[in-house]
Amino acid sequence: MTRTGLFRYVRHAKVDAYMRRGWMIAADLGPTHGTWSVLMWHCSCGQVTP
C-alpha cells in the first residue's frame, strides 16, 4: 500500500500544534537550516484534516 500526503517545514514552536492535528515528524532538519526546524508529514487519507 502506498500512502500519499503533504510535507511541510515547521518551526519548533509550532510542532506540538501540528502533532495534535495528526501531523508526524518526518525529518529533523537541525539548527543549521535557519528558521525551520523539522519536516512534517500528514496523511491525505481523509481520516484527519490538515
FILUM-458394 format. One record per atom (N, C-alpha, C, CB): residue number from 0; atom name; x, z negated, y. Coordinates in Angstrom, 2 decimals. Atoms other than C-alpha are relative to their C-alpha. Glycine has a CB too. Example, Ala and Ser with C-alpha at 12.3 -4.5 7.8 and 13.67 -1.06 7.14 Angstrom:
<guvos>
   n atom       x       z       y
   0    N    0.89    0.00   -1.19
   0   CA   12.30   -7.80   -4.50
   0    C    0.90    0.00    1.20
   0   CB   -0.99   -1.25    0.03
   1    N   -0.82    0.06   -1.19
   1   CA   13.67   -7.14   -1.06
   1    C   -0.77   -0.73    1.09
   1   CB    0.41    1.42    0.46
</guvos>
This chain:
<guvos>
   n atom       x       z       y
   0    N    0.84    0.00   -1.18
   0   CA    0.00    0.00    0.00
   0    C    0.89    0.00    1.24
   0   CB   -0.96   -1.22    0.00
   1    N   -0.72   -0.07   -1.26
   1   CA    1.33    0.94    3.44
   1    C   -0.82   -0.67    1.08
   1   CB    0.32    1.47    0.38
   2    N    0.69    0.67   -1.10
   2   CA    0.46   -1.30    6.35
   2    C    0.38    0.67    1.31
   2   CB    0.34   -1.52    0.04
   3    N   -0.27   -0.53   -1.33
   3   CA    0.15    0.04    9.86
   3    C   -0.23   -1.10    1.01
   3   CB   -0.90    1.24    0.31
   4    N    0.20    1.01   -1.02
   4   CA    0.24   -1.89   13.08
   4    C    0.73    0.32    1.28
   4   CB    0.44   -1.34   -0.51
   5    N   -0.62   -0.12   -1.31
   5   CA    1.62   -2.44   16.53
   5    C    1.24   -0.86    0.07
   5   CB   -0.99   -0.39    1.11
   6    N   -1.18    0.81   -0.32
   6   CA    5.05   -3.65   17.64
   6    C    0.02   -0.25    1.49
   6   CB    1.30    0.70   -0.48
   7    N   -0.08    0.34   -1.42
   7   CA    5.64   -5.41   20.94
   7    C    1.18   -0.95    0.22
   7   CB   -1.32   -0.65    0.50
   8    N   -1.04    0.93   -0.41
   8   CA    8.59   -7.08   22.68
   8    C   -0.66   -1.17    0.72
   8   CB    1.07    0.70    0.92
   9    N    0.67    1.19   -0.55
   9   CA    7.61  -10.67   23.57
   9    C    1.04   -1.03    0.43
   9   CB   -0.97   -0.61   -1.04
  10    N   -0.88    1.06   -0.49
  10   CA    9.34  -13.33   25.68
  10    C   -0.26   -1.30   -0.76
  10   CB   -0.21   -0.22    1.52
  11    N    0.12    1.27    0.73
  11   CA    9.99  -16.74   24.11
  11    C   -1.19   -0.82    0.48
  11   CB    1.28   -0.82    0.15
  12    N    1.08    0.83   -0.55
  12   CA    7.46  -18.41   26.42
  12    C   -1.39    0.44   -0.50
  12   CB    0.03    0.06    1.53
  13    N    1.31   -0.50    0.42
  13   CA    4.62  -16.23   25.05
  13    C   -0.15    0.14   -1.52
  13   CB   -0.26    1.33    0.64
  14    N    0.04   -0.18    1.45
  14   CA    5.47  -16.24   21.33
  14    C   -1.12   -0.80   -0.65
  14   CB    1.34   -0.40   -0.61
  15    N    1.05    0.83    0.61
  15   CA    3.12  -19.12   20.43
  15    C   -1.39    0.59    0.23
  15   CB    0.06   -1.43    0.56
  16    N    1.31   -0.59   -0.30
  16   CA    0.17  -17.45   22.15
  16    C   -0.25    1.24   -0.85
  16   CB   -0.10    0.35    1.50
  17    N    0.15   -1.19    0.84
  17   CA    0.78  -14.21   20.26
  17    C   -0.21   -0.40   -1.46
  17   CB    1.24    0.90    0.13
  18    N    0.15    0.43    1.39
  18   CA    1.12  -16.05   16.94
  18    C   -1.41   -0.54   -0.26
  18   CB    1.05   -1.08   -0.33
  19    N    1.37    0.49    0.15
  19   CA   -2.25  -17.75   17.50
  19    C   -1.00    1.15   -0.12
  19   CB   -0.38   -0.89    1.18
  20    N    0.88   -1.17    0.09
  20   CA   -3.78  -14.25   17.81
  20    C    0.33    0.90   -1.19
  20   CB    0.08    0.81    1.28
  21    N   -0.25   -0.73    1.23
  21   CA   -2.34  -13.11   14.48
  21    C    1.26    0.86   -0.02
  21   CB   -1.14    0.86   -0.27
  22    N   -1.24   -0.76   -0.03
  22   CA    0.98  -11.55   15.55
  22    C    1.07   -0.74   -0.79
  22   CB    0.47    0.25    1.46
  23    N   -1.11    0.58    0.75
  23   CA    4.11  -12.13   13.42
  23    C    1.32    0.46    0.60
  23   CB   -0.09    0.38   -1.50
  24    N   -1.33   -0.37   -0.47
  24   CA    7.78  -12.15   14.41
  24    C    0.63    0.93   -1.01
  24   CB    0.89   -1.27    0.23
  25    N   -0.63   -0.99    0.86
  25   CA    9.47   -9.05   13.01
  25    C    1.51   -0.05    0.12
  25   CB   -0.50    1.41    0.33
  26    N   -1.44    0.05   -0.20
  26   CA   12.94   -9.50   14.52
  26    C    0.33   -0.88    1.20
  26   CB    0.57    1.42    0.20
  27    N   -0.51    0.80   -1.12
  27   CA   14.87  -11.93   16.72
  27    C    1.02    0.86    0.73
  27   CB    0.64   -1.36   -0.50
  28    N   -0.88   -0.87   -0.76
  28   CA   16.50   -9.90   19.48
  28    C    1.15   -0.74    0.66
  28   CB   -0.80    0.73    1.05
  29    N   -1.09    0.80   -0.54
  29   CA   18.68  -12.76   20.67
  29    C    0.08   -0.02    1.51
  29   CB    1.28    0.49   -0.55
  30    N   -0.10    0.18   -1.44
  30   CA   19.75  -13.81   24.16
  30    C    0.68    1.17    0.73
  30   CB    0.76   -1.26    0.29
  31    N   -0.70   -1.10   -0.67
  31   CA   21.75  -10.64   24.86
  31    C   -0.90    1.16    0.35
  31   CB    1.12    0.49   -0.86
  32    N    0.93   -1.11   -0.23
  32   CA   18.64   -8.48   25.14
  32    C   -0.82   -0.19    1.29
  32   CB   -0.95    0.15   -1.20
  33    N    0.68    0.17   -1.29
  33   CA   17.69   -9.50   28.68
  33    C   -1.19   -0.94   -0.08
  33   CB   -0.45    1.32    0.52
  34    N    1.17    0.87   -0.08
  34   CA   14.23  -10.94   29.32
  34    C   -0.82   -0.04   -1.27
  34   CB   -0.86    0.43    1.13
  35    N    0.77   -0.01    1.24
  35   CA   12.84  -10.03   25.89
  35    C    0.68   -0.87   -1.04
  35   CB   -0.18    1.43   -0.52
  36    N   -0.60    0.91    0.97
  36   CA   13.36  -12.40   23.00
  36    C   -0.26    0.37   -1.45
  36   CB   -0.48   -1.37    0.24
  37    N    0.31   -0.34    1.38
  37   CA   11.59  -11.22   19.85
  37    C   -0.82    1.29   -0.05
  37   CB   -0.76   -1.16   -0.69
  38    N    0.87   -1.14    0.27
  38   CA    9.95   -8.15   18.38
  38    C   -1.11   -0.52   -0.89
  38   CB    0.79    1.20   -0.67
  39    N    1.13    0.52    0.77
  39   CA    6.46   -8.97   17.14
  39    C   -0.83    1.17   -0.52
  39   CB   -0.87   -0.95    0.85
  40    N    0.81   -1.01    0.68
  40   CA    4.15   -7.05   14.79
  40    C   -1.40   -0.54   -0.22
  40   CB    0.64    0.42   -1.34
  41    N    1.39    0.37    0.23
  41   CA    0.38   -7.07   14.47
  41    C   -0.64    1.06   -0.88
  41   CB   -0.78   -0.15    1.34
  42    N    0.67   -0.90    0.93
  42   CA   -1.58   -5.53   11.60
  42    C   -1.17    0.70    0.69
  42   CB   -0.50   -0.77   -1.24
  43    N    1.16   -0.72   -0.54
  43   CA   -4.05   -2.83   12.58
  43    C   -1.08    0.14   -1.07
  43   CB    0.41    1.40    0.53
  44    N    0.94   -0.03    1.13
  44   CA   -6.15   -3.66    9.51
  44    C   -1.42   -0.35    0.40
  44   CB    0.46   -0.94   -1.07
  45    N    1.35    0.30   -0.46
  45   CA   -9.13   -4.77   11.60
  45    C   -0.47   -1.42   -0.23
  45   CB   -0.93    0.91   -0.63
  46    N    0.41    1.37    0.28
  46   CA   -9.20   -8.39   10.43
  46    C    0.13   -0.91    1.20
  46   CB    0.80   -0.56   -1.13
  47    N   -0.17    0.77   -1.21
  47   CA   -7.96   -9.78   13.74
  47    C    0.20    0.95    1.18
  47   CB    1.20   -0.98   -0.12
  48    N   -0.11   -0.83   -1.19
  48   CA   -7.96   -8.44   17.30
  48    C    1.31   -0.30    0.72
  48   CB   -1.20   -0.22    0.93
  49    N   -1.28    0.24   -0.71
  49   CA   -4.59   -7.92   19.04
  49    C   -0.20   -0.50    1.41
  49   CB    0.83    1.26    0.04
</guvos>
